Amino acid sequence: MTIAPFKTIDQLPVRGKRVLIRVDFNTPLTDAGRVADDSRVRMSLPTIRYALSEGCRIILMSHLGRPKGTFNKNLSLKPVAEALSALLNTRVAMAPDCIGPKVEEMARGLKAGEILLLENLRFHPEETANDTDFARSLAELGEVYIEDAFGAVHRAHASVASVPSFFKVKGAGFLLKKEVEVLTHILEAKTGKFALILGGAKVSDKLGILHSLIGKADTILIGGAMAYTFLKAQGIEIGKSLVETDRLDDAKTILEKARAAGSRFLLPEDHIVSAGISADASFHTTDSTAIPLPFIGVDIGPKTIQSYEEQISQAAIIFWNGPMGVFEVPPFSKGTFAIAGAVAASDAQSVVGGGDSVRAIHESGAADKISHISSGGGASLEFLEGKQLPGIQALLST
Ligand code: AMP
C-alpha cells in the first residue's frame, strides 16, 4: 500500500508538547443539546489517545454546523466536550471561544495529559474566509499541529489551510492517514474489477469523479436523480423527474468517454415512479427505462436492483457515494438499501462515502462488513477526482 505523503503524529516529536489538533466534531445535536451521533468523535479517539499516551497537552479545534460567523449557543461544541469526556473517561475543558486572551491562558495552563476543546471555529467569519491573522492567533496556542479532520481537508478554511503554515512540526492524525491510504489504494488499483456506484441529486457534483475514474472503474452504476440527466441526454423520456438541463452536454461527454474507454456504464432500466415526493403519494414500478408524464422517478426499480446486485457481486473494489433514490422517504428507500446490502455482502474491498450512503449502511446493520466508511463525503470525492486538497497540501509545505 502506498505510504501517505506526510508525517503522522507517531513520527513526530510530540512528547509533552502542546499539540493543536484539528478534528472534525461536526456532529448532529438533539433538540435538548446533546450529541445525537458520536461516530465522528469516536473516529478521532486513536489520535487523541496517542497524544495522551505521549503526555501531550492537547488542544482540539473544530467547526460545528453553519453559524455564519456569529456566536450561536445552539451550535456550541460544549455537548461534544461532554461526549468526548465520557468516551475517554477524563475531563475535557471547554474554552469560551477559540482565540483571545482567556483561551491563550487556558492553553498555556494545560498540564501533561490534559485536554482543552476550543469553541466552534465558525463563530468567527475569519475561519471560512481563511484569514491569516485569525490563523496566526490559533497557531499561537500550540507547538505542534496535527490535522485529523478528513471531512474538512477539501476546504480552504483558516484552521485547515493556513494554521499549518505557522508550524515547523506538523503532520496527520491516524484518521487522516487511514483515509488517504485507502483512497490512494483505490486510485492506484490495477484490477479490472472496480465498480463505481454513484447516486444522489446532482450530476454536477459527480462530474469530476466520473472524469477521473472512467477508465479505472470498469463498471459504473448510476442511480438517484443524477440518472435522469443521463437518460434525458440520450433522448429518453423522464416525465417530471429532477434533471439538470444545463448538464445534458456534460452527461453526453461522460457517456462518450465511458464508451471509448470500454467501461460498462449502467443506468436504471426501470424505476419506482410517483405522483409526488411524499410518503403518502401513490407510486408504481415502470416496465421500462422511460418515465411518462406526469410521474417523477423516485427510486431504481427491481430489474435495476437485480442487475446492479449482479455487477456488485463480481467486483473486487467498490466505491459508493450517493443514494439510489429519495432515501429519506421510506417507500422510496428500497433501492438504496438493496445496494447497501449488496455492497456489504460482497467480498470486495468496499469504500462508502457521503452522508446518505453511510446512513443507509448503518441503518441496514451492515457497517462492520464494509472495508472502509469514509468520514468525508465531499473530501473523498475530491480526493478521487485527483484534486489537491488544501488541508493535505498544507502539511506538505515547510
Ligand atoms: P447528494 O447530496 O447529491 O448525495 O444527494 C442526496 C439527495 O438526493 C437525497 O436528499 C435524495 O433525496 C436525493 N435524491 C436521490 N434520488 C432522487 C430522485 N430520484 N429525485 C429527487 N431527489 C433524489
Residues whose N, C-alpha, C, O or C-beta is under 5 A from the ligand:
A	BS01	AMP	G199 G200 A201 K202 G224 A225 L242 G297 V298 D299 G322 P323 M324 G325 V326 F327
